[in-house]
């Protein structure tokens, strides 16, 4: 091993609360992808409760259906739908990068924006279709 003095020459990672630390769009998209994955994990409990109530009979199903039909229940379902769409598009983005394709900076930034905008647009389209067939 060489006698190189590395003390004091190593880069120091900035702390999150450091004033010079800048939140980038790619960082925010990555964090939202992780949060949407966690939200999907938690949301499966609500889907399971609906399926269990369906198996238990009409009274249990009507109770759970009234919870999901309320304003708060629909807001939770709307957020769950957004989490599914955002997480799915984030997965497609990572699949594209695994190919590897669209690896230039402008293309990468386009994929970040497409993930966020696409998640919102797909969620709205699904809910519009859902209300149209209801």
Phi, psi and omega per residue, in radians:
X1 nan 2.487 -3.098
X2 -1.402 2.837 3.140
X3 -1.676 0.934 -3.136
X4 -1.522 2.301 3.122
X5 -1.517 1.824 -3.122
X6 -1.643 -0.132 -3.107
X7 -1.157 2.218 3.128
X8 1.497 -0.099 -3.113
X9 -1.930 0.012 -3.126
X10 -1.481 2.486 3.131
X11 -1.184 2.519 3.140
X12 -1.865 2.210 3.128
X13 -1.326 2.338 -3.129
X14 -1.240 2.540 3.087
X15 -1.327 2.673 -3.085
X16 -1.032 -0.610 -3.086
X17 -1.596 0.123 3.122
X18 -1.184 2.422 -3.026
X19 -1.182 -0.398 -3.118
X20 -1.544 -0.043 -3.097
X21 -1.352 2.143 -3.049
X22 -1.910 2.222 3.075
X23 -1.405 2.133 -3.136
X24 -1.716 2.865 3.130
X25 -1.127 -0.661 3.123
X26 -1.136 -0.659 3.106
X27 -1.149 -0.786 3.140
X28 -1.107 -0.664 3.109
X29 -1.172 -0.708 3.108
X30 -1.111 -0.759 3.131
X31 -1.143 -0.733 3.134
X32 -1.169 -0.544 3.072
X33 -1.134 -0.749 3.118
X34 -1.172 -0.724 3.118
X35 -1.153 -0.668 3.115
X36 -1.158 -0.615 3.064
X37 -1.115 -0.705 3.086
X38 -1.169 -0.687 3.112
X39 -1.128 -0.646 3.097
X40 -1.156 -0.671 3.104
X41 -1.077 -0.811 3.127
X42 -1.192 -0.626 -3.121
X43 -1.172 -0.402 3.103
X44 -1.119 -0.467 3.051
X45 -1.069 -0.735 -3.128
X46 -1.230 -0.657 3.064
X47 -1.125 -0.725 3.113
X48 -1.118 -0.677 3.126
X49 -1.114 -0.645 3.111
X50 -1.164 -0.750 3.139
X51 -1.198 -0.650 3.102
X52 -1.158 -0.730 3.103
X53 -1.112 -0.627 3.087
X54 -1.095 -0.685 3.135
X55 -1.317 -0.432 -3.086
X56 -1.384 -0.387 3.112
X57 2.310 3.075 -3.036
X58 -1.143 -0.619 -3.098
X59 -1.202 -0.786 3.119
X60 -1.139 -0.692 -3.142
X61 -1.147 -0.732 3.110
X62 -1.080 -0.650 3.123
X63 -1.132 -0.864 -3.126
X64 -1.163 -0.667 3.125
X65 -1.119 -0.622 3.101
X66 -1.217 -0.582 3.067
X67 -1.144 -0.821 -3.118
X68 -1.257 -0.398 3.127
X69 -1.440 -0.188 3.141
X70 -1.270 2.956 3.139
X71 -1.063 -0.799 3.137
X72 -1.123 -0.713 3.115
X73 -1.101 -0.717 3.114
X74 -1.211 -0.589 3.067
X75 -1.125 -0.737 3.087
X76 -1.100 -0.751 3.117
X77 -1.141 -0.638 3.090
X78 -1.107 -0.795 3.111
X79 -1.129 -0.648 3.094
X80 -1.115 -0.711 3.101
X81 -1.111 -0.758 3.098
X82 -1.077 -0.743 3.140
X83 -1.056 -0.703 3.111
X84 -1.114 -0.807 -3.095
X85 -1.182 -0.768 -3.136
X86 -1.116 -0.770 -3.122
X87 -1.185 -0.662 3.099
X88 -1.103 -0.795 -3.142
X89 -1.188 -0.586 3.044
X90 -1.126 -0.668 3.072
X91 -1.150 -0.686 3.084
X92 -1.130 -0.693 3.092
X93 -1.046 -0.777 3.126
X94 -1.191 -0.585 3.074
X95 -1.116 -0.724 3.100
X96 -1.060 -0.710 3.138
X97 -1.243 -0.468 3.113
X98 -1.264 -0.312 -3.077
X99 -1.095 -0.804 -0.121
X100 -1.567 2.368 3.093
X101 -2.522 2.802 3.121
X102 0.920 0.932 -3.066
X103 -1.769 0.009 3.083
X104 -1.405 2.659 -3.052
X105 -0.950 -0.815 3.125
X106 -1.110 -0.631 3.117
X107 -1.201 -0.678 3.107
X108 -1.100 -0.779 3.127
X109 -1.134 -0.634 3.069
X110 -1.070 -0.745 3.140
X111 -1.135 -0.632 3.078
X112 -1.081 -0.846 -3.137
X113 -1.138 -0.718 3.139
X114 -1.102 -0.599 3.109
X115 -1.143 -0.814 -3.103
X116 -1.211 -0.892 -3.115
X117 -1.157 -0.739 3.128
X118 -1.079 -0.673 3.106
X119 -1.095 -0.733 3.127
X120 -1.186 -0.808 -3.104
X121 -1.114 -0.804 -3.140
X122 -1.109 -0.656 3.090
X123 -1.098 -0.814 3.125
X124 -1.095 -0.729 3.127
X125 -1.083 -0.780 3.136
X126 -1.088 -0.717 -3.133
X127 -1.257 -0.602 3.075
X128 -1.140 -0.768 3.094
X129 -1.103 -0.750 3.140
X130 -1.048 -0.769 3.100
X131 -1.233 -0.517 3.139
X132 -1.205 -0.632 -3.115
X133 -1.588 -0.087 -3.123
X134 -1.273 nan nan
